[in-house]
C-alpha cells in the first residue's frame, strides 16, 4: 500500500473544514474508486491506487456520515457505526441518486 498523498487532521464537530479539505484535495486524484474506513481514520483511493487520509474520524464517529457522502460512498448510514472484527470497512464509491428521488409521488 502506498503512502497517502496528503493527510488532514479532523477535529470533532468541525465537519465543514474537513469537507473543504475533501473538495480541495479530490481534484488531485483521478476518479475515486474506494474508501476504507478505520476506527480512527478514512483513506480514500483513486483508480491508480493513489490515496489521501483524514485522521481523527472513523466509523464509530457521527461525523463520518457527511464525509462519506461527500465522496459518493455507497454505504448504509444505519449500520456504519457498528463495530467489526476486521481492521477496516471498505466501500465502493460512485453512488448515484435516482432521478426525482426527492420528490413526493
Biopython code that builds the backbone (N, CA, C, O; Angstrom):
import numpy as np
from Bio.PDB.StructureBuilder import StructureBuilder

atoms = [
    (1, "UNK", "N", (0.834, -1.169, 0.000)),
    (1, "UNK", "CA", (0.000, 0.000, 0.000)),
    (1, "UNK", "C", (0.885, 1.241, 0.000)),
    (1, "UNK", "O", (1.895, 1.302, 0.701)),
    (2, "UNK", "N", (0.492, 2.216, -0.789)),
    (2, "UNK", "CA", (1.298, 3.428, -0.898)),
    (2, "UNK", "C", (0.992, 4.407, 0.233)),
    (2, "UNK", "O", (-0.050, 4.328, 0.884)),
    (3, "UNK", "N", (1.915, 5.318, 0.447)),
    (3, "UNK", "CA", (1.693, 6.369, 1.437)),
    (3, "UNK", "C", (0.690, 7.371, 0.873)),
    (3, "UNK", "O", (0.638, 7.577, -0.340)),
    (4, "UNK", "N", (-0.111, 7.998, 1.746)),
    (4, "UNK", "CA", (-1.086, 8.976, 1.265)),
    (4, "UNK", "C", (-0.398, 10.203, 0.650)),
    (4, "UNK", "O", (0.669, 10.622, 1.099)),
    (5, "UNK", "N", (-1.024, 10.762, -0.375)),
    (5, "UNK", "CA", (-0.511, 11.985, -0.997)),
    (5, "UNK", "C", (-0.675, 13.172, -0.056)),
    (5, "UNK", "O", (0.142, 14.092, -0.056)),
    (6, "UNK", "N", (-1.742, 13.144, 0.749)),
    (6, "UNK", "CA", (-1.998, 14.220, 1.700)),
    (6, "UNK", "C", (-2.779, 13.659, 2.879)),
    (6, "UNK", "O", (-3.499, 12.671, 2.738)),
    (7, "UNK", "N", (-2.639, 14.282, 4.027)),
    (7, "UNK", "CA", (-3.401, 13.900, 5.216)),
    (7, "UNK", "C", (-4.015, 15.154, 5.827)),
    (7, "UNK", "O", (-3.529, 16.268, 5.629)),
    (8, "UNK", "N", (-5.090, 14.944, 6.569)),
    (8, "UNK", "CA", (-5.774, 16.044, 7.244)),
    (8, "UNK", "C", (-6.178, 15.553, 8.618)),
    (8, "UNK", "O", (-6.640, 14.419, 8.751)),
    (9, "UNK", "N", (-6.018, 16.367, 9.634)),
    (9, "UNK", "CA", (-6.428, 16.020, 10.995)),
    (9, "UNK", "C", (-7.788, 16.639, 11.279)),
    (9, "UNK", "O", (-7.915, 17.855, 11.427)),
    (10, "UNK", "N", (-8.790, 15.793, 11.351)),
    (10, "UNK", "CA", (-10.168, 16.225, 11.602)),
    (10, "UNK", "C", (-10.346, 16.535, 13.085)),
    (10, "UNK", "O", (-9.883, 15.785, 13.945)),
    (11, "UNK", "N", (-11.014, 17.636, 13.373)),
    (11, "UNK", "CA", (-11.383, 17.997, 14.733)),
    (11, "UNK", "C", (-12.854, 17.659, 14.907)),
    (11, "UNK", "O", (-13.670, 18.098, 14.097)),
    (12, "UNK", "N", (-13.231, 16.891, 15.939)),
    (12, "UNK", "CA", (-14.643, 16.530, 16.120)),
    (12, "UNK", "C", (-15.552, 17.758, 16.112)),
    (12, "UNK", "O", (-15.289, 18.747, 16.797)),
    (13, "UNK", "N", (-16.616, 17.676, 15.331)),
    (13, "UNK", "CA", (-17.557, 18.773, 15.209)),
    (13, "UNK", "C", (-17.215, 19.781, 14.126)),
    (13, "UNK", "O", (-18.037, 20.644, 13.816)),
    (14, "UNK", "N", (-16.038, 19.699, 13.546)),
    (14, "UNK", "CA", (-15.600, 20.628, 12.501)),
    (14, "UNK", "C", (-15.758, 20.008, 11.112)),
    (14, "UNK", "O", (-14.807, 19.968, 10.331)),
    (15, "UNK", "N", (-16.950, 19.531, 10.815)),
    (15, "UNK", "CA", (-17.211, 18.881, 9.531)),
    (15, "UNK", "C", (-17.018, 19.828, 8.347)),
    (15, "UNK", "O", (-16.437, 19.406, 7.347)),
    (16, "UNK", "N", (-17.473, 21.097, 8.402)),
    (16, "UNK", "CA", (-17.284, 21.973, 7.232)),
    (16, "UNK", "C", (-15.816, 22.140, 6.817)),
    (16, "UNK", "O", (-15.516, 22.185, 5.624)),
    (17, "UNK", "N", (-14.918, 22.230, 7.770)),
    (17, "UNK", "CA", (-13.495, 22.367, 7.437)),
    (17, "UNK", "C", (-12.965, 21.098, 6.759)),
    (17, "UNK", "O", (-12.178, 21.178, 5.816)),
    (18, "UNK", "N", (-13.394, 19.946, 7.235)),
    (18, "UNK", "CA", (-12.957, 18.686, 6.628)),
    (18, "UNK", "C", (-13.562, 18.519, 5.243)),
    (18, "UNK", "O", (-12.895, 18.026, 4.333)),
    (19, "UNK", "N", (-14.817, 18.923, 5.071)),
    (19, "UNK", "CA", (-15.437, 18.865, 3.745)),
    (19, "UNK", "C", (-14.702, 19.768, 2.756)),
    (19, "UNK", "O", (-14.555, 19.423, 1.583)),
    (20, "UNK", "N", (-14.250, 20.903, 3.225)),
    (20, "UNK", "CA", (-13.478, 21.808, 2.369)),
    (20, "UNK", "C", (-12.166, 21.156, 1.937)),
    (20, "UNK", "O", (-11.754, 21.291, 0.785)),
    (21, "UNK", "N", (-11.510, 20.452, 2.857)),
    (21, "UNK", "CA", (-10.297, 19.715, 2.508)),
    (21, "UNK", "C", (-10.600, 18.648, 1.462)),
    (21, "UNK", "O", (-9.850, 18.493, 0.499)),
    (22, "UNK", "N", (-11.697, 17.910, 1.647)),
    (22, "UNK", "CA", (-12.054, 16.861, 0.692)),
    (22, "UNK", "C", (-12.316, 17.440, -0.696)),
    (22, "UNK", "O", (-11.915, 16.848, -1.698)),
    (23, "UNK", "N", (-12.975, 18.571, -0.761)),
    (23, "UNK", "CA", (-13.226, 19.209, -2.061)),
    (23, "UNK", "C", (-11.928, 19.635, -2.728)),
    (23, "UNK", "O", (-11.739, 19.428, -3.927)),
    (24, "UNK", "N", (-11.046, 20.226, -1.957)),
    (24, "UNK", "CA", (-9.780, 20.721, -2.493)),
    (24, "UNK", "C", (-8.881, 19.593, -2.977)),
    (24, "UNK", "O", (-8.341, 19.658, -4.082)),
    (25, "UNK", "N", (-8.720, 18.580, -2.172)),
    (25, "UNK", "CA", (-7.756, 17.512, -2.478)),
    (25, "UNK", "C", (-8.288, 16.542, -3.528)),
    (25, "UNK", "O", (-7.503, 15.889, -4.216)),
    (26, "UNK", "N", (-9.597, 16.439, -3.659)),
    (26, "UNK", "CA", (-10.178, 15.482, -4.594)),
    (26, "UNK", "C", (-9.792, 15.784, -6.033)),
    (26, "UNK", "O", (-9.748, 14.871, -6.858)),
    (27, "UNK", "N", (-9.516, 17.016, -6.350)),
    (27, "UNK", "CA", (-9.113, 17.376, -7.704)),
    (27, "UNK", "C", (-7.724, 16.857, -8.038)),
    (27, "UNK", "O", (-7.359, 16.801, -9.212)),
    (28, "UNK", "N", (-6.941, 16.477, -7.034)),
    (28, "UNK", "CA", (-5.606, 15.955, -7.289)),
    (28, "UNK", "C", (-5.617, 14.465, -7.615)),
    (28, "UNK", "O", (-4.620, 13.923, -8.090)),
    (29, "UNK", "N", (-6.741, 13.807, -7.361)),
    (29, "UNK", "CA", (-6.855, 12.375, -7.629)),
    (29, "UNK", "C", (-7.613, 12.142, -8.930)),
    (29, "UNK", "O", (-8.349, 13.008, -9.403)),
    (30, "UNK", "N", (-7.417, 10.961, -9.495)),
    (30, "UNK", "CA", (-8.251, 10.533, -10.615)),
    (30, "UNK", "C", (-9.604, 10.145, -10.036)),
    (30, "UNK", "O", (-9.905, 10.486, -8.892)),
    (31, "UNK", "N", (-10.395, 9.462, -10.781)),
    (31, "UNK", "CA", (-11.720, 9.046, -10.332)),
    (31, "UNK", "C", (-11.608, 8.218, -9.039)),
    (31, "UNK", "O", (-10.879, 7.227, -8.986)),
    (32, "UNK", "N", (-12.335, 8.637, -8.017)),
    (32, "UNK", "CA", (-12.285, 7.946, -6.725)),
    (32, "UNK", "C", (-12.950, 6.586, -6.872)),
    (32, "UNK", "O", (-14.057, 6.482, -7.402)),
    (33, "UNK", "N", (-12.269, 5.538, -6.397)),
    (33, "UNK", "CA", (-12.736, 4.170, -6.597)),
    (33, "UNK", "C", (-13.255, 3.523, -5.325)),
    (33, "UNK", "O", (-14.296, 2.866, -5.352)),
    (34, "UNK", "N", (-12.548, 3.695, -4.201)),
    (34, "UNK", "CA", (-12.972, 3.035, -2.970)),
    (34, "UNK", "C", (-12.553, 3.845, -1.756)),
    (34, "UNK", "O", (-11.685, 4.715, -1.826)),
    (35, "UNK", "N", (-13.195, 3.530, -0.647)),
    (35, "UNK", "CA", (-12.925, 4.189, 0.629)),
    (35, "UNK", "C", (-12.760, 3.108, 1.682)),
    (35, "UNK", "O", (-13.563, 2.178, 1.758)),
    (36, "UNK", "N", (-11.735, 3.229, 2.481)),
    (36, "UNK", "CA", (-11.537, 2.347, 3.635)),
    (36, "UNK", "C", (-11.742, 3.184, 4.890)),
    (36, "UNK", "O", (-11.099, 4.217, 5.075)),
    (37, "UNK", "N", (-12.646, 2.723, 5.748)),
    (37, "UNK", "CA", (-12.959, 3.450, 6.973)),
    (37, "UNK", "C", (-12.445, 2.631, 8.148)),
    (37, "UNK", "O", (-12.929, 1.528, 8.402)),
    (38, "UNK", "N", (-11.480, 3.164, 8.852)),
    (38, "UNK", "CA", (-10.875, 2.551, 10.025)),
    (38, "UNK", "C", (-11.553, 3.131, 11.269)),
    (38, "UNK", "O", (-12.333, 4.076, 11.149)),
    (39, "UNK", "N", (-11.281, 2.601, 12.439)),
    (39, "UNK", "CA", (-11.856, 3.197, 13.652)),
    (39, "UNK", "C", (-11.378, 4.616, 13.928)),
    (39, "UNK", "O", (-12.048, 5.369, 14.635)),
    (40, "UNK", "N", (-10.213, 4.991, 13.372)),
    (40, "UNK", "CA", (-9.649, 6.306, 13.677)),
    (40, "UNK", "C", (-9.312, 7.166, 12.460)),
    (40, "UNK", "O", (-8.790, 8.270, 12.618)),
    (41, "UNK", "N", (-9.599, 6.682, 11.253)),
    (41, "UNK", "CA", (-9.266, 7.451, 10.046)),
    (41, "UNK", "C", (-10.049, 6.943, 8.843)),
    (41, "UNK", "O", (-10.643, 5.865, 8.870)),
    (42, "UNK", "N", (-10.030, 7.757, 7.784)),
    (42, "UNK", "CA", (-10.639, 7.405, 6.498)),
    (42, "UNK", "C", (-9.544, 7.499, 5.450)),
    (42, "UNK", "O", (-8.780, 8.464, 5.430)),
    (43, "UNK", "N", (-9.465, 6.503, 4.582)),
    (43, "UNK", "CA", (-8.489, 6.513, 3.488)),
    (43, "UNK", "C", (-9.251, 6.392, 2.174)),
    (43, "UNK", "O", (-10.021, 5.452, 1.981)),
    (44, "UNK", "N", (-9.032, 7.348, 1.273)),
    (44, "UNK", "CA", (-9.761, 7.417, 0.011)),
    (44, "UNK", "C", (-8.793, 7.138, -1.130)),
    (44, "UNK", "O", (-7.741, 7.770, -1.229)),
    (45, "UNK", "N", (-9.159, 6.171, -2.007)),
    (45, "UNK", "CA", (-8.299, 5.717, -3.104)),
    (45, "UNK", "C", (-8.892, 6.090, -4.456)),
    (45, "UNK", "O", (-10.111, 6.111, -4.630)),
    (46, "UNK", "N", (-8.002, 6.388, -5.420)),
    (46, "UNK", "CA", (-8.462, 6.578, -6.795)),
    (46, "UNK", "C", (-8.131, 5.334, -7.611)),
    (46, "UNK", "O", (-7.598, 4.362, -7.076)),
    (47, "UNK", "N", (-8.444, 5.361, -8.905)),
    (47, "UNK", "CA", (-8.249, 4.190, -9.755)),
    (47, "UNK", "C", (-6.781, 3.821, -9.934)),
    (47, "UNK", "O", (-6.480, 2.678, -10.277)),
    (48, "UNK", "N", (-5.863, 4.756, -9.711)),
    (48, "UNK", "CA", (-4.432, 4.480, -9.835)),
    (48, "UNK", "C", (-3.811, 3.957, -8.549)),
    (48, "UNK", "O", (-2.630, 3.610, -8.532)),
    (49, "UNK", "N", (-4.586, 3.896, -7.476)),
    (49, "UNK", "CA", (-4.046, 3.458, -6.195)),
    (49, "UNK", "C", (-3.528, 4.585, -5.333)),
    (49, "UNK", "O", (-3.104, 4.349, -4.202)),
    (50, "UNK", "N", (-3.551, 5.819, -5.846)),
    (50, "UNK", "CA", (-3.168, 6.972, -5.026)),
    (50, "UNK", "C", (-4.249, 7.194, -3.978)),
    (50, "UNK", "O", (-5.416, 6.871, -4.200)),
    (51, "UNK", "N", (-3.856, 7.748, -2.833)),
    (51, "UNK", "CA", (-4.837, 7.925, -1.772)),
    (51, "UNK", "C", (-4.523, 9.152, -0.931)),
    (51, "UNK", "O", (-3.439, 9.728, -1.020)),
    (52, "UNK", "N", (-5.494, 9.537, -0.114)),
    (52, "UNK", "CA", (-5.280, 10.529, 0.918)),
    (52, "UNK", "C", (-6.094, 10.139, 2.133)),
    (52, "UNK", "O", (-7.044, 9.363, 2.027)),
    (53, "UNK", "N", (-5.727, 10.673, 3.291)),
    (53, "UNK", "CA", (-6.325, 10.258, 4.554)),
    (53, "UNK", "C", (-6.871, 11.439, 5.338)),
    (53, "UNK", "O", (-6.374, 12.562, 5.260)),
    (54, "UNK", "N", (-7.916, 11.134, 6.096)),
    (54, "UNK", "CA", (-8.458, 12.068, 7.075)),
    (54, "UNK", "C", (-8.331, 11.370, 8.425)),
    (54, "UNK", "O", (-8.992, 10.361, 8.669)),
    (55, "UNK", "N", (-7.488, 11.902, 9.293)),
    (55, "UNK", "CA", (-7.264, 11.333, 10.628)),
    (55, "UNK", "C", (-8.228, 11.953, 11.636)),
    (55, "UNK", "O", (-8.686, 13.081, 11.453)),
    (56, "UNK", "N", (-8.530, 11.222, 12.686)),
    (56, "UNK", "CA", (-9.353, 11.751, 13.765)),
    (56, "UNK", "C", (-10.830, 11.478, 13.619)),
    (56, "UNK", "O", (-11.623, 11.930, 14.445)),
    (57, "UNK", "N", (-11.222, 10.752, 12.593)),
    (57, "UNK", "CA", (-12.630, 10.368, 12.414)),
    (57, "UNK", "C", (-12.647, 8.968, 11.814)),
    (57, "UNK", "O", (-11.865, 8.656, 10.916)),
    (58, "UNK", "N", (-13.549, 8.125, 12.323)),
    (58, "UNK", "CA", (-13.657, 6.755, 11.847)),
    (58, "UNK", "C", (-15.092, 6.299, 11.892)),
    (58, "UNK", "O", (-15.997, 7.097, 12.139)),
    (59, "UNK", "N", (-15.310, 5.006, 11.653)),
    (59, "UNK", "CA", (-16.684, 4.531, 11.583)),
    (59, "UNK", "C", (-17.470, 4.655, 12.893)),
    (59, "UNK", "O", (-18.697, 4.720, 12.819)),
    (60, "UNK", "N", (-16.859, 4.695, 14.092)),
    (60, "UNK", "CA", (-17.675, 4.900, 15.296)),
    (60, "UNK", "C", (-18.196, 6.337, 15.455)),
    (60, "UNK", "O", (-19.128, 6.566, 16.226)),
    (61, "UNK", "N", (-17.614, 7.296, 14.745)),
    (61, "UNK", "CA", (-17.945, 8.713, 14.937)),
    (61, "UNK", "C", (-19.144, 9.146, 14.098)),
    (61, "UNK", "O", (-19.294, 8.690, 12.965)),
    (62, "UNK", "N", (-20.003, 10.020, 14.632)),
    (62, "UNK", "CA", (-21.141, 10.513, 13.844)),
    (62, "UNK", "C", (-20.722, 11.409, 12.680)),
    (62, "UNK", "O", (-21.468, 11.535, 11.709)),
    (63, "UNK", "N", (-19.549, 12.030, 12.756)),
    (63, "UNK", "CA", (-19.077, 12.909, 11.681)),
    (63, "UNK", "C", (-18.715, 12.154, 10.409)),
    (63, "UNK", "O", (-18.516, 12.778, 9.367)),
    (64, "UNK", "N", (-18.625, 10.838, 10.465)),
    (64, "UNK", "CA", (-18.198, 10.074, 9.297)),
    (64, "UNK", "C", (-19.259, 10.072, 8.193)),
    (64, "UNK", "O", (-18.909, 9.982, 7.017)),
    (65, "UNK", "N", (-20.534, 10.168, 8.539)),
    (65, "UNK", "CA", (-21.601, 10.079, 7.547)),
    (65, "UNK", "C", (-21.518, 11.204, 6.507)),
    (65, "UNK", "O", (-21.502, 10.898, 5.315)),
    (66, "UNK", "N", (-21.466, 12.483, 6.889)),
    (66, "UNK", "CA", (-21.370, 13.514, 5.847)),
    (66, "UNK", "C", (-20.062, 13.459, 5.049)),
    (66, "UNK", "O", (-20.033, 13.853, 3.883)),
    (67, "UNK", "N", (-18.996, 12.978, 5.663)),
    (67, "UNK", "CA", (-17.720, 12.879, 4.945)),
    (67, "UNK", "C", (-17.782, 11.792, 3.875)),
    (67, "UNK", "O", (-17.281, 11.983, 2.767)),
    (68, "UNK", "N", (-18.389, 10.663, 4.197)),
    (68, "UNK", "CA", (-18.531, 9.594, 3.203)),
    (68, "UNK", "C", (-19.480, 10.000, 2.083)),
    (68, "UNK", "O", (-19.255, 9.659, 0.922)),
    (69, "UNK", "N", (-20.532, 10.722, 2.424)),
    (69, "UNK", "CA", (-21.447, 11.208, 1.386)),
    (69, "UNK", "C", (-20.759, 12.195, 0.454)),
    (69, "UNK", "O", (-21.098, 12.265, -0.727)),
    (70, "UNK", "N", (-19.813, 12.946, 0.956)),
    (70, "UNK", "CA", (-19.113, 13.942, 0.142)),
    (70, "UNK", "C", (-18.283, 13.305, -0.972)),
    (70, "UNK", "O", (-18.035, 13.937, -2.000)),
    (71, "UNK", "N", (-17.854, 12.062, -0.773)),
    (71, "UNK", "CA", (-17.077, 11.378, -1.816)),
    (71, "UNK", "C", (-17.905, 10.284, -2.498)),
    (71, "UNK", "O", (-17.354, 9.366, -3.106)),
    (72, "UNK", "N", (-19.238, 10.391, -2.389)),
    (72, "UNK", "CA", (-20.184, 9.482, -3.061)),
    (72, "UNK", "C", (-19.963, 8.011, -2.706)),
    (72, "UNK", "O", (-19.971, 7.146, -3.582)),
    (73, "UNK", "N", (-19.770, 7.742, -1.437)),
    (73, "UNK", "CA", (-19.558, 6.376, -0.975)),
    (73, "UNK", "C", (-20.888, 5.644, -0.849)),
    (73, "UNK", "O", (-21.862, 6.199, -0.340)),
    (74, "UNK", "N", (-20.926, 4.401, -1.314)),
    (74, "UNK", "CA", (-22.116, 3.565, -1.198)),
    (74, "UNK", "C", (-22.045, 2.833, 0.139)),
    (74, "UNK", "O", (-21.309, 1.855, 0.274)),
    (75, "UNK", "N", (-22.808, 3.304, 1.129)),
    (75, "UNK", "CA", (-22.805, 2.710, 2.463)),
    (75, "UNK", "C", (-24.174, 2.866, 3.085)),
    (75, "UNK", "O", (-24.994, 3.656, 2.616)),
    (76, "UNK", "N", (-24.423, 2.104, 4.151)),
    (76, "UNK", "CA", (-25.682, 2.188, 4.888)),
    (76, "UNK", "C", (-25.456, 3.036, 6.130)),
    (76, "UNK", "O", (-24.727, 2.615, 7.028)),
    (77, "UNK", "N", (-26.062, 4.225, 6.211)),
    (77, "UNK", "CA", (-25.834, 5.085, 7.375)),
    (77, "UNK", "C", (-26.367, 4.496, 8.683)),
    (77, "UNK", "O", (-25.973, 4.935, 9.763)),
    (78, "UNK", "N", (-27.252, 3.514, 8.592)),
    (78, "UNK", "CA", (-27.787, 2.881, 9.800)),
    (78, "UNK", "C", (-26.792, 1.915, 10.436)),
    (78, "UNK", "O", (-26.807, 1.724, 11.652)),
    (79, "UNK", "N", (-25.926, 1.306, 9.626)),
    (79, "UNK", "CA", (-25.009, 0.291, 10.147)),
    (79, "UNK", "C", (-23.534, 0.699, 10.103)),
    (79, "UNK", "O", (-22.666, -0.084, 10.488)),
    (80, "UNK", "N", (-23.249, 1.893, 9.645)),
    (80, "UNK", "CA", (-21.841, 2.314, 9.501)),
    (80, "UNK", "C", (-21.115, 2.334, 10.838)),
    (80, "UNK", "O", (-19.909, 2.093, 10.882)),
    (81, "UNK", "N", (-21.820, 2.615, 11.929)),
    (81, "UNK", "CA", (-21.178, 2.764, 13.232)),
    (81, "UNK", "C", (-20.977, 1.440, 13.971)),
    (81, "UNK", "O", (-20.350, 1.420, 15.030)),
    (82, "UNK", "N", (-21.490, 0.349, 13.438)),
    (82, "UNK", "CA", (-21.382, -0.955, 14.102)),
    (82, "UNK", "C", (-19.930, -1.444, 14.087)),
    (82, "UNK", "O", (-19.272, -1.393, 13.047)),
    (83, "UNK", "N", (-19.429, -1.914, 15.226)),
    (83, "UNK", "CA", (-18.045, -2.428, 15.258)),
    (83, "UNK", "C", (-17.926, -3.742, 14.484)),
    (83, "UNK", "O", (-18.883, -4.508, 14.373)),
    (84, "UNK", "N", (-16.733, -3.979, 13.955)),
    (84, "UNK", "CA", (-16.451, -5.215, 13.225)),
    (84, "UNK", "C", (-15.120, -5.782, 13.710)),
    (84, "UNK", "O", (-14.305, -5.049, 14.269)),
    (85, "UNK", "N", (-14.892, -7.086, 13.501)),
    (85, "UNK", "CA", (-13.621, -7.677, 13.947)),
    (85, "UNK", "C", (-12.454, -7.420, 12.984)),
    (85, "UNK", "O", (-11.317, -7.777, 13.296)),
    (86, "UNK", "N", (-12.709, -6.818, 11.842)),
    (86, "UNK", "CA", (-11.660, -6.553, 10.857)),
    (86, "UNK", "C", (-10.983, -5.219, 11.132)),
    (86, "UNK", "O", (-11.440, -4.436, 11.965)),
    (87, "UNK", "N", (-9.889, -4.971, 10.422)),
    (87, "UNK", "CA", (-9.127, -3.735, 10.598)),
    (87, "UNK", "C", (-9.872, -2.510, 10.063)),
    (87, "UNK", "O", (-9.777, -1.427, 10.640)),
    (88, "UNK", "N", (-10.616, -2.677, 8.960)),
    (88, "UNK", "CA", (-11.324, -1.559, 8.336)),
    (88, "UNK", "C", (-12.553, -2.063, 7.594)),
    (88, "UNK", "O", (-12.704, -3.258, 7.339)),
    (89, "UNK", "N", (-13.439, -1.109, 7.250)),
    (89, "UNK", "CA", (-14.584, -1.367, 6.385)),
    (89, "UNK", "C", (-14.256, -0.756, 5.028)),
    (89, "UNK", "O", (-13.772, 0.373, 4.953)),
    (90, "UNK", "N", (-14.519, -1.495, 3.960)),
    (90, "UNK", "CA", (-14.205, -0.993, 2.617)),
    (90, "UNK", "C", (-15.493, -0.827, 1.823)),
    (90, "UNK", "O", (-16.347, -1.714, 1.810)),
    (91, "UNK", "N", (-15.624, 0.326, 1.159)),
    (91, "UNK", "CA", (-16.813, 0.643, 0.385)),
    (91, "UNK", "C", (-16.413, 1.128, -0.995)),
    (91, "UNK", "O", (-15.365, 1.753, -1.162)),
    (92, "UNK", "N", (-17.243, 0.843, -1.977)),
    (92, "UNK", "CA", (-17.058, 1.374, -3.323)),
    (92, "UNK", "C", (-17.640, 2.781, -3.365)),
    (92, "UNK", "O", (-18.497, 3.136, -2.556)),
    (93, "UNK", "N", (-17.170, 3.566, -4.307)),
    (93, "UNK", "CA", (-17.726, 4.905, -4.489)),
    (93, "UNK", "C", (-18.484, 4.942, -5.810)),
    (93, "UNK", "O", (-18.516, 3.960, -6.551)),
    (94, "UNK", "N", (-19.084, 6.077, -6.087)),
    (94, "UNK", "CA", (-19.844, 6.211, -7.324)),
    (94, "UNK", "C", (-21.335, 6.086, -7.091)),
    (94, "UNK", "O", (-22.090, 5.848, -8.034)),
    (95, "UNK", "N", (-21.771, 6.241, -5.853)),
    (95, "UNK", "CA", (-23.193, 6.163, -5.520)),
    (95, "UNK", "C", (-23.931, 7.237, -6.311)),
    (95, "UNK", "O", (-23.469, 8.373, -6.416)),
    (96, "UNK", "N", (-25.069, 6.870, -6.858)),
    (96, "UNK", "CA", (-25.891, 7.808, -7.624)),
    (96, "UNK", "C", (-27.315, 7.787, -7.083)),
    (96, "UNK", "O", (-27.820, 6.743, -6.671)),
    (97, "UNK", "N", (-27.945, 8.939, -7.088)),
    (97, "UNK", "CA", (-29.348, 9.022, -6.706)),
    (97, "UNK", "C", (-30.200, 8.866, -7.962)),
    (97, "UNK", "O", (-29.850, 9.364, -9.032)),
    (98, "UNK", "N", (-31.316, 8.171, -7.813)),
    (98, "UNK", "CA", (-32.211, 8.016, -8.945)),
    (98, "UNK", "C", (-32.893, 9.339, -9.240)),
    (98, "UNK", "O", (-33.030, 10.189, -8.360)),
    (99, "UNK", "N", (-33.316, 9.506, -10.470)),
    (99, "UNK", "CA", (-33.957, 10.739, -10.878)),
    (99, "UNK", "C", (-35.239, 10.938, -10.067)),
    (99, "UNK", "O", (-36.016, 9.997, -9.912)),
    (100, "UNK", "N", (-35.466, 12.115, -9.562)),
    (100, "UNK", "CA", (-36.661, 12.506, -8.800)),
    (100, "UNK", "C", (-36.818, 11.733, -7.507)),
    (100, "UNK", "O", (-37.936, 11.568, -7.018)),
    (101, "UNK", "N", (-35.727, 11.260, -6.947)),
    (101, "UNK", "CA", (-35.778, 10.513, -5.685)),
    (101, "UNK", "C", (-36.360, 11.361, -4.559)),
    (101, "UNK", "O", (-37.051, 10.845, -3.681)),
    (102, "UNK", "N", (-36.084, 12.638, -4.587)),
    (102, "UNK", "CA", (-36.523, 13.515, -3.514)),
    (102, "UNK", "C", (-37.952, 14.035, -3.670)),
    (102, "UNK", "O", (-38.446, 14.739, -2.789)),
    (103, "UNK", "N", (-38.612, 13.709, -4.755)),
    (103, "UNK", "CA", (-39.973, 14.194, -4.989)),
    (103, "UNK", "C", (-41.000, 13.245, -4.372)),
    (103, "UNK", "O", (-40.795, 12.033, -4.315)),
    (104, "UNK", "N", (-42.076, 13.810, -3.927)),
    (104, "UNK", "CA", (-43.172, 13.019, -3.367)),
    (104, "UNK", "C", (-44.125, 12.671, -4.507)),
    (104, "UNK", "O", (-44.552, 13.538, -5.270)),
    (105, "UNK", "N", (-44.440, 11.418, -4.601)),
    (105, "UNK", "CA", (-45.356, 10.980, -5.669)),
    (105, "UNK", "C", (-46.744, 10.800, -5.133)),
    (105, "UNK", "O", (-47.652, 10.436, -5.881)),
]
sb = StructureBuilder()
sb.init_structure("model")
sb.init_model(0)
sb.init_chain("A")
sb.init_seg("    ")
for serial, (resi, resn, name, xyz) in enumerate(atoms, 1):
    if name == "N":
        sb.init_residue(resn, " ", resi, " ")
    sb.init_atom(name, np.array(xyz, "f"), 0.0, 1.0, " ", f" {name:<3s}", serial, name[0])
structure = sb.get_structure()
